[in-house]
Amino acid sequence: MKLTIDLKYFVIAIISLVLAYMTITYKIDNYIQFAGELNAMFFFICTSTMGLLALVGSFVKLSK
């Protein structure tokens, strides 16, 4: 069994996880003005979930 990485999903995963990290460290506040802490929390949950699902989807099993 050989695994390859699909770059389309891998790039989406990296961008989403970087946005989630920036949300946790409050660095994204320089670019996005959230209306409240709940909005920032939901944004973090959405970006981290999207990043993890795209990361799982980026690994493709090759068949013979």
N, C-alpha and C positions, 0 to 999 in steps of 0.2 A: 504494500500500500504506500502510495506516494502522495504527499500533500503539497499543494501549491498555494500561493497567496494571490488572490484576486485584488489587484491594486485599486480598482474602483471603490470597493467597500473598505479597503484598508485605509485609504486617504480620508474617507468619510469618518471612519472610526478615530483616527488620529485627531482630526479637527474637532470632533465632538468631545473627545476626552480632554483636549486642551481648553476648550470653552468651559467644561465642567470644572477643571482645575482653576481657571481664572475666576470663576464664580465663587469658589470656596475661599480663595485668597483675596477677594475684593478688588482684583486688578481690572475686572471687566467694568467696574463702576466708572472708569475713565471713558468708556465707550458707550455704555448703555445705562440709562437712568431708569431704575426699576421704581414702580409705584409703591412698593412695600417689600417687607422681608419675605412674605409668602410668595410673591411673584418671583423673587430670586431663588427661593427654595424649589419652586415648581420648575423653573428654568434649569436648575442644577439636576433635578430628577430626570427631566426630559433629555438633557444632553448626555448625562451619564448612561441612561438606559439605551439611547440611540447609539452611543459609542460602543457599549459592550455588545449589543446585538449586531452591529456592523462588523465588529472584530470577530465574532463567532462566524458570521456569514462570509468573511473574507478568506477563510480556509476552505479550499476545494479539494476533494479527493479525486484523483485521477483514476480512471478505470482503463483497462487494457482493451 
